Structure formats: structure tokens, C-alpha cells
Amino acid sequence: MTSETTQRDRVERYAETEFGFLVECSGAALNRESDGDRTVLAYLLPDVFVEVELDWVEAAAFALVGSPTGGGRPGGYNVDEKGRKVRWHLVQAVERSPDGAELAARLRRVTRESGPEAMASQLDALAAAVRQVLPDLPELVRRLA
């Protein structure tokens, strides 16, 4: 096992730990997808999904949110096969929440860095933001659509 693989495994486990509350407390279904350049941990809840993207090229972590379609996550990346916007960066939803400006500013600050340590800080901030806005997240996402 290479040190790069070990580092990826460590970051992926950390991400699963940080976002584990979505499975443990909210009953989200977790799906893991990896294509070599990125790993996506997708958490599906009845009214919203949260995708934690670990970008290995940029050495950065992001969170995307959206509304489920047909009981699952829509295809495509930001837009679906019909050209409709279906995913937004978490910060876009957060800034629409009450008192979300400060939280959104923190998310923007941590995403400026890259590297394994930066990814850990990004995961910390993203998980904290999801925890804070989770009760309102489905409505915040609907407002983005």
C-alpha cells in the first residue's frame, strides 16, 4: 500500500467519522463512490442529500446538497440530464439560513487551502455547518432550486 493510498484511506475514514451523525442520528443511507480522482460519500435522507466530495487532484473537501428525485440522488453533477440545476455547494444553502453569513464566511475561508491537513479542517467545518442547518436544510435547498 502506497503512502498516498494510506493518506486517502485516512481522510476517507475521517470524513465518515465527521459525517457519521447523518447515519446514526438521522438515518441517512450512505453510498460511497470513487473514480480515482475523487471519492464521494453520499448521504441520502428523505428530503435532502449531502454529498461529501474528496477531491484528490485539488486535495480539498467540498459538500454539495440537493433534493432527492425519485427516492434517490439525481444523475449528473451540478445539472441533471435535462439541464436542471440539482446540486449546490453547501455554502450556498448555509448563507440563506438565519445567521448564516458568519458560517458561510468560515466555509469560504477553509476551502481556500489544500492538502491533507486542509482537508481535515474543511471536513470539520463542513460537518459543523451541516449539523447546524440540518433541520432547515431541505427548505434551504428548495429555495435554491
N, C-alpha and C positions, 0 to 999 in steps of 0.2 A: 504494500500500500504506500503510495507516494505521500509526501507531506502535504501536497495540495489537496489530495483526496481526504486526508485526515482533517485538514482545516475545514473543508467543505462539510464533512460529517459533523464536526464540532459546531459549526454555525447552524446547520440544519437542526441539530438536536436542541440548540439554544432557542431557535425560533419556535420549535414545537413546544418547548417548556414555557416560553413567554406567552404564547397564544393558547396554551392548553386550557385556560379558563373557558374558552369558547366551546370546547368539547365537554369539559367537566361540569360547568355551571349552566351552560346554555343549550347543551345537547346538539351542538353542531356536528355535522358529518365532515370528516377530514379526508381530503383527497390530495395525494402528493403526485406531482408531475415533474419530470426532469428531462431536459433535452441536451444536457452538456454545458450550454452557455447560461442556463438559468434553472432554478428549481422554484416551483410554485407550490405553496401549501395553501390549499383552498378549503375554506370553512364555509359550509352551506347551512344556513338557518332558514326557517320557513319564509321570512320576509326580507332577508338580505344575505349577501355573501361577502366574505372578506377574503381576498387573495393576498398572501404574503409572498412577494416575489424577491428571490435572492438572485441578483444579477451577478454572475461570476466574472463577466467581462469588465463591468464597471466597479466591481467589488462594493456593491451597495444594496441596501434593502429598501423595498417600497411596499406600500399596501394599496391595493385597489379595492373598490367597493361597488356594488351594484345590486339590482333587484333580480331575484331568480325568475326564470321564464320556463314554463312547462315543468316546474318542480326541480329544475337544475340550473346550472350556470349557462349563460348563453355562449354560443361559439364566438369566434373572432377574438380580437384583442380589445381595442377601445371601441370598435364598432362591430356589429354583427353582420351576417351575410346580406342583410337588407340595407346596410348602411346606417343603421340607427346606433347612436351612442349608447353603450351598455355598461361601460366601466369608467370610473372616475378615481383619481388619486384621493386617498383618504383625506388629505388636507383640504380638498375642495368641499367635502361634506362637513368637516370639522369647523371650517370658518363660517358656516351657516348656523352653527349651534349657538345657543346663548353663551356669552362669554367665550366664544371660540377663537377670537382674534389672537389672544396670547398663546393658546395651544397650537394654533396654525403656524404662528411665528416660530415656535420651538421646533415643530416638524420641518419647517423650511430650513432652519439653521442646521439641524443634524444631517439633513440629506445633502449638504454641500461637501461632505467628506467622503473618502472612500478607503477601503481596506478592511481587514477582519475586525479590528477594534472599532472602526467607524460603524461597521455593520451591526455590532453588538449594541452600540449606542442608539442606532436607528431602530433596531428591534425593540429596545426598551421604550423609546419614545412612541413608536407606533402602537405597541401593546397598551401603553398607558392611555393613549388617546382613544383607542377602541373601547377600553374599559369605561372611560369617562362618558363617551357618547353612545354606547351600545343601546341603551333604552330608546334613544331618539334616532338611531342610525337609519332604520327603514324610512322614516319620514324625511330625514335629511337627504337621503338618496333619491327619494321621489321628487323632491324639489329640484334636483339637478337634471332630471330627465325632461 
